[in-house]
């Protein structure tokens, strides 16, 4: 039985992935920041953790981890002129520094596993130029660089990959999908003519964590309905 740590597992992709891993009889330590899920899932152990805190206490973790997934993120879409430097810093602290701090703390546990895997998240906006995405693309671009550098440094013992989704139906993206008109317009932007679901992304994350992906590392996987590579 494997044991995975999912940071930010109370909603969206993190919640879907946690449920999927637990259903496959894995042990999952799942963290939440504001709202602890009110459902009891066998094999899932919830713990409060705010990634923006200066110090973290991870004594609730087992000595060995098979995988680490960092889900916290933000979607701030504004024109470049309206974004203050402090806004870029806030995103960077949440999406990059938070991941770095926790990864450094759990690396000794990952090193004890025979096939450890780290999964991070980017966005299609990093490699596909989109207006009003400078804030999110900046921090997620750092995540893509971090992914490749870590994969090189820790091969062959720890695999590191990153998923770059397009618009996915999560609470974080609700403001982009809160009317039928918005849903239809965003669906039509994608060659596959629909919005991504949390399970679309969780399925890829679960695959990257598994031994089925044992020959994959240092990759940015685009799970995006084709929008990054197919011209409609």
Secondary structure by P-SEA (a helix, b strand, c coil): cbbbbbccccccaaaaaaaaaaaabbbbbbbbcccccccccccbbbbbbcccccccccccccccccbbbbccccccccccccccaaaaaaaaaaccaaaaaaaaaaaaaaaaccbbbbbbbbccccccccccaaaaaaaaaaaaaaaaaaaaaccccbbbbbbbbccccccccccccccaaaaaaaaaaccccccccaaaaaaaaaaaaccccccccccccccccccccccc
